[in-house]
Amino acid sequence: MKFRSRWLLILLLLGSGRANSEEKSRLDDPREILKPHFSVPAEFAGDFGLFRKIPFSPEKRNLWPKKRAEIRAEWMDLLGGEWPKLNVTPKIEIVETTERENFTQQKLKFEWLPNQITTGYLLIPNDIAENETRPAVVTVYYEPETAIGLGKEQRDFALQLVRKGFVTLSIGTTETTNNKTYSLYHPSRENAKLQPLSALACAAANAWHVLASHPTVDSERIGIVGHSYGGKWALFAGCLFEKFAAVAVSDPGIVFSTHPSVNYWEPWYLGYTPPPWRKRGVISSENPASGPYPDLLKNGCDLHELHQLLAPRPFLVSGGQVDPPEQWKALNHLVELNEKLGFKNRVGMSNRPDHAPNPESNRVISAFFEHFLMTAAADDQ
């Protein structure tokens, strides 16, 4: 009897262990992590806010590439015109190679705007098999070191993602961050032809080509992510460069706002005019905005129109202090467009109280790229 009871206990323990293992596996499944973030909360369902609607008929879905090109051309005109020719066959200099954890880190130099060289970091998992290609992600920020784990914590997207098996490329505007002019200016800060956010997007497109040229990278599965300043950068790059396959932004301010941190009016974003520049800070009668930003407001434009360029590619807003749940009112416009194009579950938002990323918000970002770039996600179409 004792023998039989002992075996029953063992079987119960084994069953419990399997159940716990299955539950853990389910909780770690990217689809399960994303589920609560890819459906519009009931309180915002069907609420398009005061953002003007963009007409597009589902019967014309085959014409979407043409319509998208028209929207992009309008925004490029607003932002100073077309980009200089992209560097599709980049010349890459490997400055330094370092072995870290289970990946190789290469410090690179390449041209990201005409006659402007940058330094970035390429992280490559060591377990990539011969002739295998992996998905990849460009990370953007004030400088490239933070994303590889050498800066503020919880902003190390390149490091987190290479640990998940992605190839990652971290880039950042080190020089202009240090001299507090931020952004990029083409051809020069004194005589820029492009609004700086457009120049940043162009630089990210050139970084895409650096990744696409690497033998370990699948060029059809390259995403982009950034936080705050980097979130604005990733948003504009993802919208204006169609080859980014998935786009995640961390609390950039996805629409225009008077919140001091959603400062698109500054000259290093959408308020560029030749120096001298306005005093940094909120717009006032004593310190008015300049450049195209006030004209965009005057004409009723907002960034929900730019978001349209993302469809039908997946988009995640990792919202914090400046991108609260109310931003679904803007995102609903993109949700509706995706549905007209025949796609569901392509727009998501997670939320946290603070501007800074945290472990849970980063868990959602990693799951986003794992799901959309490491799996076919065919059943979401």
DRENDO-1510 file (C-alpha; in Angstrom, 1 decimal, always signed):
<recs>
REC; n; res; u; v; w
REC; 1; MET; +0.0; +0.0; +0.0 .
REC; 2; LYS; +2.8; +2.4; +0.9 .
REC; 3; PHE; +4.6; +1.5; -2.3 .
REC; 4; ARG; +1.5; +2.2; -4.4 .
REC; 5; SER; +1.0; +5.6; -2.6 .
REC; 6; ARG; +4.6; +6.5; -3.2 .
REC; 7; TRP; +4.2; +6.0; -7.0 .
REC; 8; LEU; +0.9; +7.9; -7.0 .
REC; 9; LEU; +2.7; +10.9; -5.4 .
REC; 10; ILE; +5.6; +10.6; -7.9 .
REC; 11; LEU; +3.1; +10.6; -10.8 .
REC; 12; LEU; +1.3; +13.6; -9.4 .
REC; 13; LEU; +4.6; +15.5; -9.0 .
REC; 14; LEU; +5.6; +14.7; -12.5 .
REC; 15; GLY; +2.3; +15.8; -13.8 .
REC; 16; SER; +2.5; +19.0; -11.9 .
REC; 17; GLY; +6.0; +19.6; -13.2 .
REC; 18; ARG; +4.9; +19.2; -16.8 .
REC; 19; ALA; +1.9; +21.5; -16.2 .
REC; 20; ASN; +4.2; +24.2; -14.8 .
REC; 21; SER; +6.6; +23.8; -17.7 .
REC; 22; GLU; +3.7; +24.1; -20.2 .
REC; 23; GLU; +2.4; +27.2; -18.4 .
REC; 24; LYS; +5.8; +28.8; -18.4 .
REC; 25; SER; +6.2; +28.0; -22.1 .
REC; 26; ARG; +2.8; +29.6; -22.8 .
REC; 27; LEU; +3.6; +32.7; -20.8 .
REC; 28; ASP; +6.9; +33.1; -22.7 .
REC; 29; ASP; +5.2; +32.6; -26.1 .
REC; 30; PRO; +5.5; +36.0; -28.0 .
REC; 31; ARG; +2.0; +35.6; -29.2 .
REC; 32; GLU; +0.7; +35.3; -25.7 .
REC; 33; ILE; +2.7; +38.3; -24.6 .
REC; 34; LEU; +1.4; +40.4; -27.4 .
REC; 35; LYS; -2.2; +39.5; -27.3 .
REC; 36; PRO; -3.4; +42.0; -24.7 .
REC; 37; HIS; -1.6; +44.8; -26.6 .
REC; 38; PHE; -2.9; +44.2; -30.1 .
REC; 39; SER; -6.6; +44.8; -29.5 .
REC; 40; VAL; -8.1; +48.2; -29.1 .
REC; 41; PRO; -9.4; +48.8; -25.5 .
REC; 42; ALA; -13.2; +48.9; -25.3 .
REC; 43; GLU; -13.1; +52.5; -24.1 .
REC; 44; PHE; -11.3; +53.6; -27.3 .
REC; 45; ALA; -12.9; +51.3; -29.8 .
REC; 46; GLY; -14.2; +53.2; -32.8 .
REC; 47; ASP; -12.9; +56.5; -31.3 .
REC; 48; PHE; -10.9; +58.5; -33.9 .
REC; 49; GLY; -10.6; +61.6; -31.8 .
REC; 50; LEU; -10.3; +65.0; -33.5 .
REC; 51; PHE; -7.8; +63.7; -36.1 .
REC; 52; ARG; -9.0; +64.2; -39.6 .
REC; 53; LYS; -9.9; +61.1; -41.5 .
REC; 54; ILE; -7.9; +60.0; -44.5 .
REC; 55; PRO; -10.3; +58.6; -47.2 .
REC; 56; PHE; -9.4; +55.2; -48.6 .
REC; 57; SER; -11.8; +52.6; -49.9 .
REC; 58; PRO; -11.3; +48.9; -49.3 .
REC; 59; GLU; -12.4; +48.3; -52.9 .
REC; 60; LYS; -9.2; +50.1; -53.9 .
REC; 61; ARG; -6.8; +48.0; -51.9 .
REC; 62; ASN; -4.9; +47.0; -55.0 .
REC; 63; LEU; -4.1; +50.7; -55.5 .
REC; 64; TRP; -2.6; +51.1; -52.0 .
REC; 65; PRO; +1.0; +51.1; -53.2 .
REC; 66; LYS; +0.2; +54.1; -55.5 .
REC; 67; LYS; -1.7; +55.9; -52.7 .
REC; 68; ARG; +1.1; +55.2; -50.3 .
REC; 69; ALA; +3.6; +56.7; -52.8 .
REC; 70; GLU; +1.5; +59.8; -53.0 .
REC; 71; ILE; +1.3; +60.2; -49.2 .
REC; 72; ARG; +5.0; +59.7; -48.9 .
REC; 73; ALA; +5.7; +62.3; -51.7 .
REC; 74; GLU; +3.5; +64.8; -49.8 .
REC; 75; TRP; +5.4; +64.3; -46.6 .
REC; 76; MET; +8.8; +64.4; -48.3 .
REC; 77; ASP; +7.9; +67.7; -49.8 .
REC; 78; LEU; +6.9; +69.0; -46.4 .
REC; 79; LEU; +10.2; +67.8; -44.9 .
REC; 80; GLY; +12.4; +69.5; -47.5 .
REC; 81; GLY; +12.4; +67.2; -50.5 .
REC; 82; GLU; +13.7; +63.8; -51.5 .
REC; 83; TRP; +16.7; +62.2; -49.8 .
REC; 84; PRO; +20.1; +62.1; -51.4 .
REC; 85; LYS; +20.8; +58.8; -53.2 .
REC; 86; LEU; +21.0; +55.9; -50.7 .
REC; 87; ASN; +24.2; +54.1; -50.3 .
REC; 88; VAL; +23.0; +50.7; -51.5 .
REC; 89; THR; +26.5; +49.1; -51.6 .
REC; 90; PRO; +28.0; +50.5; -48.4 .
REC; 91; LYS; +31.8; +50.5; -47.8 .
REC; 92; ILE; +32.2; +49.2; -44.2 .
REC; 93; GLU; +35.3; +49.5; -42.1 .
REC; 94; ILE; +35.6; +47.1; -39.1 .
REC; 95; VAL; +37.5; +49.1; -36.5 .
REC; 96; GLU; +37.4; +46.6; -33.6 .
REC; 97; THR; +36.1; +43.1; -32.9 .
REC; 98; THR; +35.2; +41.9; -29.4 .
REC; 99; GLU; +33.8; +38.6; -28.1 .
REC; 100; ARG; +30.9; +39.1; -25.6 .
REC; 101; GLU; +28.7; +36.5; -24.0 .
REC; 102; ASN; +27.4; +34.4; -26.9 .
REC; 103; PHE; +27.9; +37.0; -29.7 .
REC; 104; THR; +30.5; +38.9; -31.6 .
REC; 105; GLN; +30.6; +42.7; -31.4 .
REC; 106; GLN; +32.1; +44.6; -34.3 .
REC; 107; LYS; +32.7; +48.4; -34.1 .
REC; 108; LEU; +32.0; +49.7; -37.6 .
REC; 109; LYS; +32.4; +52.9; -39.6 .
REC; 110; PHE; +30.3; +53.7; -42.7 .
REC; 111; GLU; +28.8; +56.6; -44.5 .
REC; 112; TRP; +25.2; +57.3; -43.4 .
REC; 113; LEU; +24.7; +60.6; -45.2 .
REC; 114; PRO; +26.8; +61.9; -48.1 .
REC; 115; ASN; +30.3; +62.8; -46.8 .
REC; 116; GLN; +29.2; +62.0; -43.2 .
REC; 117; ILE; +30.8; +58.9; -41.6 .
REC; 118; THR; +29.3; +57.4; -38.4 .
REC; 119; THR; +30.5; +54.8; -35.9 .
REC; 120; GLY; +28.1; +52.0; -34.9 .
REC; 121; TYR; +28.1; +48.5; -33.4 .
REC; 122; LEU; +27.1; +45.3; -35.1 .
REC; 123; LEU; +26.2; +42.4; -32.8 .
REC; 124; ILE; +26.2; +38.9; -34.3 .
REC; 125; PRO; +25.0; +35.7; -32.5 .
REC; 126; ASN; +27.7; +33.1; -32.4 .
REC; 127; ASP; +25.3; +30.2; -33.1 .
REC; 128; ILE; +24.4; +31.2; -36.7 .
REC; 129; ALA; +25.0; +28.2; -38.9 .
REC; 130; GLU; +26.8; +28.3; -42.2 .
REC; 131; ASN; +24.5; +29.7; -44.9 .
REC; 132; GLU; +21.9; +30.6; -42.3 .
REC; 133; THR; +20.4; +34.1; -42.3 .
REC; 134; ARG; +18.7; +35.7; -39.3 .
REC; 135; PRO; +16.3; +38.6; -38.8 .
REC; 136; ALA; +17.9; +41.9; -37.7 .
REC; 137; VAL; +17.1; +45.1; -36.0 .
REC; 138; VAL; +18.5; +48.7; -36.3 .
REC; 139; THR; +18.6; +50.5; -32.9 .
REC; 140; VAL; +18.8; +54.3; -32.8 .
REC; 141; TYR; +19.5; +56.7; -30.0 .
REC; 142; TYR; +21.6; +59.7; -28.9 .
REC; 143; GLU; +24.8; +57.5; -29.2 .
REC; 144; PRO; +25.3; +53.8; -30.2 .
REC; 145; GLU; +26.8; +52.7; -26.9 .
REC; 146; THR; +23.6; +52.7; -24.8 .
REC; 147; ALA; +21.8; +50.1; -27.0 .
REC; 148; ILE; +24.7; +47.7; -26.6 .
REC; 149; GLY; +24.5; +47.8; -22.8 .
REC; 150; LEU; +27.0; +50.6; -22.1 .
REC; 151; GLY; +24.6; +53.3; -21.0 .
REC; 152; LYS; +21.4; +53.9; -19.2 .
REC; 153; GLU; +19.7; +50.6; -18.2 .
REC; 154; GLN; +16.6; +49.3; -19.9 .
REC; 155; ARG; +17.6; +51.1; -23.2 .
REC; 156; ASP; +19.9; +48.3; -24.3 .
REC; 157; PHE; +17.7; +47.1; -27.1 .
REC; 158; ALA; +20.5; +45.8; -29.3 .
REC; 159; LEU; +21.9; +43.7; -26.5 .
REC; 160; GLN; +18.5; +42.3; -25.5 .
REC; 161; LEU; +17.7; +41.4; -29.1 .
REC; 162; VAL; +21.0; +39.8; -29.9 .
REC; 163; ARG; +20.5; +37.6; -26.9 .
REC; 164; LYS; +17.2; +36.5; -28.5 .
REC; 165; GLY; +19.1; +35.5; -31.7 .
REC; 166; PHE; +18.8; +38.7; -33.8 .
REC; 167; VAL; +21.6; +40.4; -35.6 .
REC; 168; THR; +21.6; +44.0; -34.4 .
REC; 169; LEU; +23.1; +47.3; -35.5 .
REC; 170; SER; +23.3; +50.2; -33.0 .
REC; 171; ILE; +23.7; +53.7; -34.3 .
REC; 172; GLY; +23.5; +57.1; -32.7 .
REC; 173; THR; +24.3; +60.8; -33.2 .
REC; 174; THR; +27.3; +61.0; -30.8 .
REC; 175; GLU; +28.8; +64.2; -32.2 .
REC; 176; THR; +25.7; +66.3; -32.3 .
REC; 177; THR; +24.5; +65.0; -28.9 .
REC; 178; ASN; +27.8; +66.1; -27.4 .
REC; 179; ASN; +27.6; +69.6; -28.9 .
REC; 180; LYS; +23.8; +69.8; -28.0 .
REC; 181; THR; +22.7; +70.4; -31.6 .
REC; 182; TYR; +21.4; +66.8; -31.8 .
REC; 183; SER; +20.0; +65.2; -35.0 .
REC; 184; LEU; +21.7; +65.2; -38.4 .
REC; 185; TYR; +21.9; +68.1; -41.0 .
REC; 186; HIS; +22.3; +67.7; -44.7 .
REC; 187; PRO; +24.5; +69.1; -46.2 .
REC; 188; SER; +25.4; +71.2; -43.2 .
REC; 189; ARG; +23.9; +72.6; -40.0 .
REC; 190; GLU; +24.1; +76.1; -41.4 .
REC; 191; ASN; +22.3; +75.2; -44.6 .
REC; 192; ALA; +20.3; +72.1; -44.2 .
REC; 193; LYS; +18.0; +71.2; -47.1 .
REC; 194; LEU; +16.1; +68.5; -45.2 .
REC; 195; GLN; +14.3; +68.8; -41.9 .
REC; 196; PRO; +16.5; +66.9; -39.4 .
REC; 197; LEU; +14.0; +64.1; -38.8 .
REC; 198; SER; +14.0; +63.4; -42.5 .
REC; 199; ALA; +17.8; +63.3; -42.5 .
REC; 200; LEU; +17.8; +60.9; -39.6 .
REC; 201; ALA; +15.4; +58.7; -41.4 .
REC; 202; CYS; +17.7; +58.7; -44.5 .
REC; 203; ALA; +20.7; +57.7; -42.3 .
REC; 204; ALA; +18.6; +54.8; -40.8 .
REC; 205; ALA; +17.8; +53.7; -44.4 .
REC; 206; ASN; +21.5; +53.6; -45.1 .
REC; 207; ALA; +22.0; +51.6; -41.9 .
REC; 208; TRP; +19.4; +49.2; -43.3 .
REC; 209; HIS; +21.6; +48.7; -46.3 .
REC; 210; VAL; +24.6; +47.9; -44.0 .
REC; 211; LEU; +22.6; +45.2; -42.3 .
REC; 212; ALA; +21.1; +43.9; -45.6 .
REC; 213; SER; +24.6; +43.5; -47.1 .
REC; 214; HIS; +25.7; +41.3; -44.3 .
REC; 215; PRO; +25.8; +37.5; -45.2 .
REC; 216; THR; +24.1; +36.5; -41.9 .
REC; 217; VAL; +21.1; +38.8; -42.4 .
REC; 218; ASP; +17.7; +38.2; -44.1 .
REC; 219; SER; +17.0; +41.5; -45.8 .
REC; 220; GLU; +13.3; +40.8; -45.8 .
REC; 221; ARG; +13.3; +40.7; -42.0 .
REC; 222; ILE; +14.9; +43.9; -40.7 .
REC; 223; GLY; +13.2; +46.0; -38.1 .
REC; 224; ILE; +13.9; +49.3; -36.3 .
REC; 225; VAL; +13.5; +50.4; -32.7 .
REC; 226; GLY; +14.3; +53.5; -30.6 .
REC; 227; HIS; +13.4; +55.2; -27.3 .
REC; 228; SER; +12.3; +58.9; -26.9 .
REC; 229; TYR; +14.5; +60.8; -29.4 .
REC; 230; GLY; +15.3; +57.5; -30.9 .
REC; 231; GLY; +11.6; +56.7; -31.0 .
REC; 232; LYS; +11.0; +59.8; -33.1 .
REC; 233; TRP; +13.9; +58.7; -35.3 .
REC; 234; ALA; +12.6; +55.1; -35.6 .
REC; 235; LEU; +9.0; +56.4; -36.4 .
REC; 236; PHE; +10.1; +58.6; -39.2 .
REC; 237; ALA; +12.5; +56.1; -40.6 .
REC; 238; GLY; +9.9; +53.3; -40.5 .
REC; 239; CYS; +7.3; +55.5; -42.2 .
REC; 240; LEU; +9.5; +57.0; -44.9 .
REC; 241; PHE; +11.5; +53.8; -45.7 .
REC; 242; GLU; +9.3; +50.9; -46.7 .
REC; 243; LYS; +11.9; +48.2; -46.3 .
REC; 244; PHE; +11.8; +48.2; -42.5 .
REC; 245; ALA; +9.7; +45.1; -42.0 .
REC; 246; ALA; +8.6; +46.0; -38.4 .
REC; 247; VAL; +8.7; +49.2; -36.4 .
REC; 248; ALA; +8.7; +49.7; -32.6 .
REC; 249; VAL; +8.9; +53.1; -30.9 .
REC; 250; SER; +9.3; +53.7; -27.2 .
REC; 251; ASP; +7.4; +56.8; -25.9 .
REC; 252; PRO; +8.4; +59.3; -28.6 .
REC; 253; GLY; +5.1; +61.2; -28.8 .
REC; 254; ILE; +3.4; +59.6; -31.8 .
REC; 255; VAL; +1.3; +62.7; -32.5 .
REC; 256; PHE; +1.8; +66.4; -32.1 .
REC; 257; SER; +1.2; +67.7; -28.6 .
REC; 258; THR; +2.0; +70.6; -26.3 .
REC; 259; HIS; +3.7; +68.2; -23.8 .
REC; 260; PRO; +7.3; +69.6; -23.4 .
REC; 261; SER; +8.8; +66.2; -24.3 .
REC; 262; VAL; +6.8; +65.9; -27.5 .
REC; 263; ASN; +8.9; +68.8; -28.9 .
REC; 264; TYR; +8.7; +68.3; -32.6 .
REC; 265; TRP; +8.9; +72.1; -32.9 .
REC; 266; GLU; +12.6; +72.2; -32.0 .
REC; 267; PRO; +15.1; +72.9; -34.8 .
REC; 268; TRP; +16.6; +69.4; -34.6 .
REC; 269; TYR; +13.3; +67.8; -35.4 .
REC; 270; LEU; +10.7; +69.6; -37.6 .
REC; 271; GLY; +11.4; +73.3; -36.8 .
REC; 272; TYR; +14.7; +73.7; -38.6 .
REC; 273; THR; +15.7; +77.1; -39.9 .
REC; 274; PRO; +19.3; +78.2; -40.4 .
REC; 275; PRO; +21.0; +79.3; -37.1 .
REC; 276; PRO; +20.7; +81.2; -34.9 .
REC; 277; TRP; +18.0; +79.1; -33.4 .
REC; 278; ARG; +15.1; +79.8; -31.0 .
REC; 279; LYS; +15.7; +79.3; -27.3 .
REC; 280; ARG; +15.0; +75.7; -26.4 .
REC; 281; GLY; +11.6; +75.1; -24.7 .
REC; 282; VAL; +7.8; +75.3; -25.2 .
REC; 283; ILE; +6.3; +77.6; -27.8 .
REC; 284; SER; +5.3; +81.0; -26.6 .
REC; 285; SER; +4.6; +84.4; -28.1 .
REC; 286; GLU; +8.1; +85.5; -26.9 .
REC; 287; ASN; +9.7; +82.2; -28.2 .
REC; 288; PRO; +7.7; +81.2; -31.3 .
REC; 289; ALA; +8.2; +78.0; -33.4 .
REC; 290; SER; +9.7; +78.3; -36.9 .
REC; 291; GLY; +10.3; +76.1; -39.9 .
REC; 292; PRO; +7.5; +73.8; -41.2 .
REC; 293; TYR; +6.2; +72.8; -37.8 .
REC; 294; PRO; +3.8; +75.8; -37.3 .
REC; 295; ASP; +2.6; +75.4; -40.9 .
REC; 296; LEU; +1.8; +71.7; -40.3 .
REC; 297; LEU; -0.4; +72.7; -37.4 .
REC; 298; LYS; -2.0; +75.5; -39.3 .
REC; 299; ASN; -2.9; +73.2; -42.1 .
REC; 300; GLY; -4.4; +70.6; -39.7 .
REC; 301; CYS; -1.8; +68.0; -40.3 .
REC; 302; ASP; -0.8; +65.5; -37.6 .
REC; 303; LEU; +1.4; +62.4; -37.5 .
REC; 304; HIS; -1.5; +60.0; -37.7 .
REC; 305; GLU; -1.3; +60.8; -41.4 .
REC; 306; LEU; +2.3; +59.8; -41.5 .
REC; 307; HIS; +1.5; +56.5; -39.7 .
REC; 308; GLN; -0.5; +55.5; -42.8 .
REC; 309; LEU; +2.8; +54.8; -44.5 .
REC; 310; LEU; +3.4; +51.9; -42.2 .
REC; 311; ALA; +0.5; +49.8; -43.4 .
REC; 312; PRO; +0.4; +46.9; -43.6 .
REC; 313; ARG; +3.7; +46.4; -41.7 .
REC; 314; PRO; +3.5; +45.7; -38.0 .
REC; 315; PHE; +3.8; +48.7; -35.6 .
REC; 316; LEU; +4.2; +48.8; -31.8 .
REC; 317; VAL; +4.0; +51.8; -29.6 .
REC; 318; SER; +5.7; +51.1; -26.3 .
REC; 319; GLY; +3.9; +54.0; -24.5 .
REC; 320; GLY; +4.9; +55.8; -21.4 .
REC; 321; GLN; +4.4; +59.3; -20.0 .
REC; 322; VAL; +3.9; +61.0; -23.4 .
REC; 323; ASP; +2.1; +58.2; -25.2 .
REC; 324; PRO; -0.7; +57.1; -22.8 .
REC; 325; PRO; -3.6; +54.8; -23.8 .
REC; 326; GLU; -5.5; +57.8; -25.3 .
REC; 327; GLN; -3.2; +57.5; -28.3 .
REC; 328; TRP; -5.4; +54.7; -29.5 .
REC; 329; LYS; -7.5; +57.5; -30.9 .
REC; 330; ALA; -4.7; +58.2; -33.4 .
REC; 331; LEU; -3.8; +54.6; -33.9 .
REC; 332; ASN; -7.4; +53.7; -34.7 .
REC; 333; HIS; -6.8; +55.4; -38.1 .
REC; 334; LEU; -4.0; +53.0; -38.9 .
REC; 335; VAL; -6.0; +50.0; -37.5 .
REC; 336; GLU; -8.8; +50.9; -39.9 .
REC; 337; LEU; -6.5; +51.3; -42.9 .
REC; 338; ASN; -5.0; +47.9; -42.2 .
REC; 339; GLU; -8.4; +46.3; -42.0 .
REC; 340; LYS; -9.3; +47.9; -45.3 .
REC; 341; LEU; -6.2; +46.3; -46.7 .
REC; 342; GLY; -7.2; +42.9; -45.3 .
REC; 343; PHE; -4.8; +42.8; -42.3 .
REC; 344; LYS; -5.6; +42.5; -38.6 .
REC; 345; ASN; -3.4; +42.5; -35.5 .
REC; 346; ARG; -0.8; +44.8; -37.0 .
REC; 347; VAL; -1.0; +47.7; -34.6 .
REC; 348; GLY; -0.3; +47.4; -30.9 .
REC; 349; MET; +0.4; +49.5; -27.8 .
REC; 350; SER; +1.7; +48.7; -24.4 .
REC; 351; ASN; +1.6; +51.3; -21.6 .
REC; 352; ARG; +3.6; +52.2; -18.5 .
REC; 353; PRO; +3.4; +55.2; -16.2 .
REC; 354; ASP; +6.9; +56.5; -16.7 .
REC; 355; HIS; +8.9; +57.7; -19.7 .
REC; 356; ALA; +11.7; +55.3; -19.2 .
REC; 357; PRO; +11.4; +51.8; -20.5 .
REC; 358; ASN; +11.2; +49.0; -17.9 .
REC; 359; PRO; +11.6; +45.2; -18.0 .
REC; 360; GLU; +8.0; +44.5; -18.8 .
REC; 361; SER; +7.8; +47.1; -21.7 .
REC; 362; ASN; +11.1; +45.7; -23.1 .
REC; 363; ARG; +9.6; +42.1; -22.8 .
REC; 364; VAL; +6.8; +43.3; -25.1 .
REC; 365; ILE; +9.2; +44.9; -27.6 .
REC; 366; SER; +11.3; +41.7; -27.8 .
REC; 367; ALA; +8.1; +39.6; -28.2 .
REC; 368; PHE; +7.0; +42.0; -31.0 .
REC; 369; PHE; +10.2; +41.4; -33.0 .
REC; 370; GLU; +10.3; +37.7; -32.2 .
REC; 371; HIS; +6.7; +37.2; -33.4 .
REC; 372; PHE; +6.8; +39.4; -36.5 .
REC; 373; LEU; +10.4; +38.8; -37.7 .
REC; 374; MET; +11.2; +35.3; -36.4 .
REC; 375; THR; +7.9; +33.7; -37.4 .
REC; 376; ALA; +5.8; +33.9; -40.6 .
REC; 377; ALA; +2.7; +35.1; -38.7 .
REC; 378; ALA; +0.7; +34.0; -41.6 .
REC; 379; ASP; -2.4; +33.4; -39.5 .
REC; 380; ASP; -2.5; +37.1; -38.7 .
REC; 381; GLN; -3.0; +38.1; -42.3 .
</recs>
